[in-house]
Amino acid sequence: MIALSLAEIAEVVGGQTHDIPDPSVQVTGPVVRDSREAGPGSLFVAFAGERVDGHDFAASVVEAGAVAVLGTRPVGVPAIVVDDVQTALGALARHVVRRLGATLVALTGSAGKTSTKDLIAQVLQRKAPTVFTPGSLNNEIGLPLTALSATEETRFLVLEMGARGIGHISYLAGLTPPKVGLVLNVGSAHIGEFGGREQIAQAKGELVEALPSEADGGTAILNADDPYVRAMATRTKAKVIFFGESGEADVRAENVRLTDTGQPSFRLHTPSGASDVTMRLYGEHHVSNALAAAAVAHELGMSADEIAVALSEAGSLSRWRMEVTERPDGVTVVNDAYNANPESMRAALRALAAMGKGRRTWAVLGKMAELGDEALAEHDAVGRLAVRLNVSKLVAVGGREAAWLQLGAYNEGSWGEESVHVSDAQAAVDLLRSELRPGDVVLVKASRSVGLESVAQALVETGAEGEVSAR
């Protein structure tokens, strides 16, 4: 974080200082909520959760070098006491962002947020120091913590914004007001919580409503291929840039194809020129993510050639998102188990089909959460798609939703041993260990709550002789 005195922090967050001999002492290290990350010059934010109360670690974090604790009660060590820690954290982030000279880029969407954020960060890092959301810490706590990790040298701050309902993105954008706002898509993720795509579009569009006007430097970057997102152009006073495969898009892709290993290749067109891209990531769905990243980079002054080189060299920065590992015995494990919704599930299956040409393919799939009344239809549709893509074998893992996956495959014509329903992750591992052959490709994907990453991890370890190299 940029250096701030404890007195200034207390004033910004509306707090009272306790046990602080010298309020002019500065916080020069990171702002952390995990006591294990506390170090010299840091500020520890004490949240009181259902299982763990951060206030209980006050003495240990100060011993580790933390300057003070931000909490809701005195703790016997230097502390700034506030009524609500989350509100105070947000106020501190807002203050720091205003002090920074960085350009703030915010993005949201139903699918692909984290992968796109990682691409944007890797491209912009070629131009200037960039700070970005780690993993998918995109909520009321993770977002301000990311913003507070920026320093005086930071020139680009890339923040992923998630939403569980109307008003959430407005709140986040109020904490860290963006100059560039990117909306990727409006899909089925969390549709059970929102109540419908119209409500999701309303929530995601809050980002473009929060942007400054074009005269003040605001830019909205919108997906021309998604009608819900394209319509958001009427909801902003900012300059509008469209990306997509549509010929009307300002930043678009032509001649899209997949390599023999399932990696996308295309001709990137921007208003400043065109250049060829061949990505290291897997699956055609990354084309849209790459175009979104390219649109951001173009708007921030990068040439088509610079963007194309950066996209071609970018990798996956976040765990369990199309994470491809080649086992020594020739089995390929694709760990995409971090999360799942209908759009990302379909994209992953298509990537599996592309990667597995001439090889046996396995789709180990589990529940897609928070789909509400659409759950049965969406799971059925994914099961059917696996058959249409000629996936060799579907392994549906779990309870009711897994049964719906298998039912969809069965009704599409997957009979006999082409699809199977197993009760849990261990049963899936046991089945795969007994039936996998060298050269097989295995996709593992489900919502985070299912925990199917354990299946992928077990498969990577199975039969490994020496080191297993991930790419």
Buried (B, 14 or more C-beta within 10 A) or exposed (E): BBEBBBBBBBBBBEBEBBBBEEBEBBBBBBBBBEBEBBBEBBBBBBBEEEEEBBBEBBEBBBEBEBBBBBBBBBBEBBBBBBEEBBEBBBBBBBBBBEEBEBBBBBBBBBBBBBBBBBBBBBBBBBBBBBBBBBBBBBBBBBBBBBBBBBBEEBBBBBBBBBBEEBEBBBBBBEBBBBBBBBBBBBBBBBBBBBBEBEBBBBBBBBBBBBBBEBEEEBBBBBBBBBEBBBEBBEBBBBBBBBBBBBEEBBBBBEEEEBEEEBBBBBBBBBEBEEBBBBBBBBBBBBBBBBBBBBBBBBBBEBBBBBBBBBBBEBEBBBEBBBBBBBBEBEBBBBBBBBBBBBBBBBBBBBBBBBBBEEBBBBBBBBBBBBBBEBBBEBBBBBBBBBBEBEBBBBBBBBBEBBBBBBBBBBEBEBEEEBBBBBEBBEBBBEBBEEBBEEEBBBBBBBBBEBBBBBBBBBBBEBBEEEEBEEE
